[in-house]
Every structure is written in structure tokens, then in C-alpha cells.
């Protein structure tokens, strides 16, 4: 079991450094040119800085010594021309490096994020139900990619800092190695302070992450038309504002206290950072006064000192950054280590589900299931058999386990206990991809895509196109008719090519809930599927459309397997088999006639609905 991540977890530097090199290795696998170029830039980039600092120091020396040492102004001022030339070359080098950095960084980030998307697509649905790993999944996906590139860049920048540190130390040690050694020791003492500042900020951001999401939720409460309508009717403005302000005050208070702490630490760090410079001025002033150090050497030392301090400061901060990035990227690392139980690497080697015109036999044998992190079974010892292209209706109260049953059938989850057989073989012995391909599904929580109606209906069907006899346009027309979406799609501004959202196109259409459901239903019909699964297909549509939808469903009887979850018991009358669930248990299994005459609960439910329409039998 993976350990739970804590906001206060810290990674020792001895563990952070190897993690950095693993990031570098992963980027090398994607694009070795980027790493080589960055390394070259890190090594060569400090040379102009050192030369510039040295040239300025020489200029200061010569100005102090004056014409007594040099015959002409040219001898004193030519270091400035050298400095100018160096900075021009350095500017050109920097522009070239920015171009290559952006070019390769974007490629690498895009590649890594595509890999993260593939990883997210392969993770078991059960992972999303586990509250312990909510942040792991959400933040791990988003932080991979750019985070990994930043990790590697900090490592390469440290090479530049260390190179600069060595260069400045060599120049300064030439003047007075003892003072240089003291300055280095003083700067090293700042590392715990810098690390403390980072850890304060890191912990605060993690602690406030949930509250920030809450603040954003209520801040954007009236950003959608549906929220505005309901907010006005129920007078929710004050409710949303109060919740937003409460979250905002909590975040502001925590952030304010954090700023006080970090400012205090920053003040201490600044004092410590200035201490070596003050000590250096005092020391060299005394030396100049005594005549043991020339004023020119003191000027050179002061001129080089600022660059030296920056390099030491950057090198020390680099250690904090290594640790910091290692901690921030922990979610991405943990995310990549999630081992899916369904979508494994062996999946392509497993058996493919054959296309059988007569349909498949499905058997649930003592199947129980409970969601991760819960103790109660959603399904309890469920057993039944569905043969061939039968039409199956699944009924029961909300929360009875109907949708969970379908998720198990499609192997979005695996049973906690028991076994599911397809044509006598364990469902887990089939390739998950092949298994998904046999289902056309209208989910209870169906998706709406901000694309054209045509795109929304024809999504994810490329793999099935080779095995169909109808042309794509014929299948599309059939899907529109069977779902009754043709009743409104033709009336859209650009017909079937009209975007179904205004998110990306101001000419897009805003559909009603029922229209969105019919687009999702058309998607299920468009796919060449051996089994059609419909979870409440008429929940949001009018009676006329409902009648047409069920008529289209019944026309498919005997041609493919149909699994229908419904609360309309009248639609079950023609089903080959009805599964009645109550509190996760299968309490009825048979035809309408068998259950009506032999199952008291089914008869009670059927008559209760029938009486609403004035039907007595």
C-alpha cells in the first residue's frame, strides 16, 4: 500500500539529489539535445560574466593608479571596450539560448504531458474513488512535464553557479585567500535560513490548497447560466458571497501571518548576507590604512565581491531549490508509480473479444463489490446469466447498485469477490481495450464536448470503422434518428457542424439537458458495438421522444445485447430478462410475466406506476 502523503513531509537533501538526476535521465530519454545544449550553456554562460567582472576590476585599478602608471587614457579605458564587446557577445548568446530553450522545452513538456495523459487514461477507476489519492491524481497529472523540465534546469543552473563560484573564488583568493574563505563560511551558514523560508511557503500553499479551491468555487458561483438562474430564484447571492468571504478571510489571515514570518526570516537573511560585505570593507580599510593592501587591490576586491556573493548565494539557493522541486514534484513521481490492475502492460497480449452475431453469454457468479475506502458492499452475492442477444432491464431504487453492476460488466472495476464470465471465460482474461470496444454506452453521467455535433457523436470510433458495412454518413444518420437527435440538430445554425458550446465559438449552440442526452445517446448508437448499454436513456426527454427512443431500442432486439437501466417499468415488459435490485441484492430475476405473478415487490412497483397513468392491470 502506498503511504499517504503529508503536507509536512520533507525530503532530505541526500534523497533529493538522486531524484534530480533521475529527472535529468528521463528528459535525456525524450530529447538528449536539450540536455547537452543546456549543459553547454551552463558551462559557457558564466565565462562572459567572469570576464566582465575581471575587466571592470582592472578598469577600477587603473583609474585609481592614474596617469602615473599609464601613459595614456586609452590604457585605462580599454577594459570598458572589452566589457562592452563581452556583453554584446553574451547578449547574442543569450538570445540564441532562449530560442533553443523554448523550442526544446515545449517539445519535452508536451511529450511528458502526453505521457501523463496516457497514464491517467490507464489508471483504474477505483483510484479516482479513493480520497487518499485525490491530490495525487489531480496534482500529479498537472505537475508532470514542466515540473520535470524545471527540475533538470535547476540542476544545470547549479553547474553554472558552481563554475562561477570557482572562478570568482580563484580571482579573489589571488588577492586574499583567508578573507575569501571566511566569506564562504559566512555564506554557507545562510543555507538553513533559505531552506526555512522555502519550507514555510511550501507548507502554507499545501495547507491552503483545499481552501483555495473552495474560495474559487464560490467566487465563480455565478459564472454559468445555470447557476445564475438558480441563484436568482433561490436568492443565493448572499450565500455565495458569505462563503467566498469566509474562505478569503481564512486565506488572507493565514497568508498575512505567513508574510510576517517570512519577512522576519528575510530580514535576518539580509543581515547575514550583508555581514560579509561589512566585514570585508572594515578589514580592507584597515589593511589599506596600514599599507598591507593597496587601494587598487581593495577596489578590485570590492568590484569582484558582488559577483562572488551572488554566485555563492545562487549555489546555496540551488541546494534549497533541489530539495524544493523534489518535494513539489512528489505528486508527479507518485502518480507515475501507480500500478493499474485492469489496464496492464500485458493487456495487448490477452484474448480479444470475438464478434459473435448470436451474441455473448454473460454470467455473474457470487459477485460482491465495495468501493475503495468503504466498508459496505454495494453489491452482495449477485448471480445471474444472460445469454446471447437478450434484452435485459435492470430496475430498483436509487442506490440499489444498478450502475455499479454495469461498471463491473464493462470492467471499469473488478469485483471485490466472485467472478464475471464472458462466454465461460473470466472477464479478466480478455484484453480490456477489446472488451471496451464491444460496448456502446449511454452513461448516467454522460459527457458533453465543446465541439460540433458531428464530432461529439463520432468520437472514439476509429477502431471500429473497418468492421462495419454502413458508411460513416449512413451510420451517423441512423444514430441521429435512433436517438431522436435529428429532431433538433438540423435546426441548428450550421446544422450538424454547429459547435455545442459557446466556450470556443460565439456561434455555438447551448442545448437543453434533454438535447445533450440525445447527443450522448446518438454517440452510443454510432459506435459499432455488440452490446448496447443505456443508463436511464429517457430521464430528461419528453414523452414523444421517449416513445421514439424505446421504439428504436426494441428494433435492435435480437440483433445485439441490450442492457437497459430504467425506472420506467413499462419499458421492461418486452425484455427477455428483468433484474430487480434492492440494497445491492438481486431479489428478482425473470420476465415481466414471471415477476409480476411471482415477485411481490416487482408487482407492487409496477402497479404503483401503472396507477399514475390510470392503468389497473
C-alpha positions, 0 to 999 in steps of 0.5 A: 500500500502506498503511504499517504502523503503529508503536507509536512513531509520533507525530503532530505537533501541526500534523497533529493539529489538522486531524484534530480538526476533521475529527472535529468535521465528521463528528459535525456530519454525524450530529447538528449539535445536539450540536455547537452545544449543546456549543459553547454550553456551552463558551462559557457554562460558564466565565462562572459560574466567572469570576464566582465567582472575581471575587466571592470576590476582592472578598469577600477585599478587603473583609474585609481593608479592614474596617469602615473602608471599609464601613459595614456587614457586609452590604457585605462579605458580599454577594459570598458571596450572589452566589457562592452564587446563581452556583453554584446557577445553574451547578449547574442548568446543569450538570445540564441539560448532562449530560442533553443530553450523554448523550442526544446522545452515545449517539445519535452513538456508536451511529450511528458504531458502526453505521457501523463495523459496516457497514464491517467487514461490507464489508471483504474477507476477505483483510484479516482474513488479513493480520497487518499489519492485525490491530490495525487491524481489531480496534482500529479497529472498537472505537475508532470512535464514542466515540473520535470523540465524545471527540475533538470534546469535547476540542476544545470543552473547549479553547474553554472553557479558552481563554475562561477563560484570557482572562478570568482573564488580563484580571482579573489583568493589571488588577492586574499585567500583567508578573507575569501574563505571566511566569506564562504563560511559566512555564506554557507551558514545562510543555507538553513535560513533559505531552506526555512523560508522555502519550507514555510511557503511550501507548507502554507500553499499545501495547507491552503490548497483545499481552501483555495479551491473552495474560495474559487468555487464560490467566487465563480458561483455565478459564472454559468447560466445555470447557476445564475438562474438558480441563484436568482430564484433561490436568492443565493447571492448572499450565500455565495458571497458569505462563503467566498468571504469566509474562505478569503478571510481564512486565506488572507489571515493565514497568508498575512501571518505567513508574510510576517514570518517570512519577512522576519526570516528575510530580514535576518537573511539580509543581515547575514548576507550583508555581514560579509560585505561589512566585514570585508570593507572594515578589514580592507580599510584597515589593511589599506590604512596600514599599507598591507593592501593597496587601494587598487587591490581593495577596489578590485576586491570590492568590484569582484565581491558582488559577483562572488556573493551572488554566485555563492548565494545562487549555489546555496539557493540551488541546494534549497531549490533541489530539495524544493522541486523534489518535494513539489514534484512528489505528486508527479513521481507518485502518480507515475508509480501507480500500478493499474490492475485492469489496464496492464502492460500485458493487456495487448497480449490477452484474448480479444473479444470475438464478434459473435452475431448470436451474441455473448453469454454473460454470467455473474457468479457470487459477485460482491463489490465495495468501493475503495475506502468503504466498508459496505458492499454495494453489491452482495452475492449477485448471480445471474446469466444472460445469454446471447442477444437478450434484452435485459432491464435492470430496475430498483431504487436509487442506490440499489447498485444498478450502475455499479453492476454495469461498471463491473460488466464493462470492467471499469472495476473488478469485483471485490469477490466472485467472478464475471464470465464472458462466454465461460471465460473470466472477464479478466482474461480478455484484453480490456481495450477489446472488451471496451470496444464491444460496448456502446454506452449511454452513461448516467453521467454522460459527457458533453464536448465543446465541439460540433455535433458531428464530432461529439457523436463520432468520437472514439470510433476509429477502431471500429470503422473497418468492421462495419458495412454502413458508411460513416454518413449512413451510420451517423444518420441512423444514430441521429434518428435512433436517438431522436437527435435529428429532431433538433440538430438540423435546426441548428445554425450550421446544422450538424457542424454547429459547435455545442458550446459557446466556450470556443465559438460565439456561434455555438449552440447551448442545448437543453439537458434533454438535447445533450442526452440525445447527443450522448445517446446518438454517440452510443448508437454510432459506435459499432458495438455488440452490446448496447448499454443505456443508463436511464436513456429517457430521464430528461426527454419528453414523452414523444421522444421517449416513445421514439427512443424505446421504439428504436431500442426494441428494433435492435432486439435480437440483433445485439445485447441490450442492457437497459437501466430504467425506472420506467417499468413499462419499458421492461415488459418486452425484455427477455430478462428483468433484474430487480435490485434492492440494497445491492441484492438481486431479489428478482430475476425473470420476465415481466410475466414471471415477476409480476405473478411471482415477485411481490415487490416487482408487482407492487412497483409496477402497479404503483406506476401503472396507477399514475397513468390510470392503468389497473392491470 
